């Protein structure tokens, strides 16, 4: 479904989940897609929160806040690494948008609320998201797939460290 020449949120999420390069290119260049990317991140965080209730998890609001914070930090770390180390061409906003949509397969985490089936779905969905993240980084930074993988791994490690430091300062976890 087209909306004023651009795809709708749902169309973009489906396209991103199907690993369609043109969707990643579209959201990279569409500054108005930042809000849609934020909604996608929020929907995935809510789906994860619903699934975690089945296993005794709590704190849906904190989970959503953490998802947004982690998204912003990961976009920043991948921007820094991809720009400085690999001379990528993206801005932080372009990475923010593509990485937000790369999380789209995570809406399937809601299946985790179904005992047994949820556990079976979790690992394939995480792998699917990792593949989407590499594509998002590659497309946004205009670098090779190998450089995108290295950027993703280093970005996750650096973002994890930053998140841990924030949690320590705030006394969370």
Secondary structure as GFF3:
##gff-version 3
##sequence-region A 1 173
A	DSSP	beta_strand	2	3	.	.	.	ID=ss1
A	DSSP	beta_strand	6	7	.	.	.	ID=ss2
A	DSSP	alpha_helix	9	17	.	.	.	ID=ss3
A	DSSP	alpha_helix	21	29	.	.	.	ID=ss4
A	DSSP	three_ten_helix	31	33	.	.	.	ID=ss5
A	DSSP	alpha_helix	34	54	.	.	.	ID=ss6
A	DSSP	alpha_helix	60	84	.	.	.	ID=ss7
A	DSSP	alpha_helix	92	102	.	.	.	ID=ss8
A	DSSP	three_ten_helix	103	113	.	.	.	ID=ss9
A	DSSP	alpha_helix	117	141	.	.	.	ID=ss10
A	DSSP	alpha_helix	145	170	.	.	.	ID=ss11
###
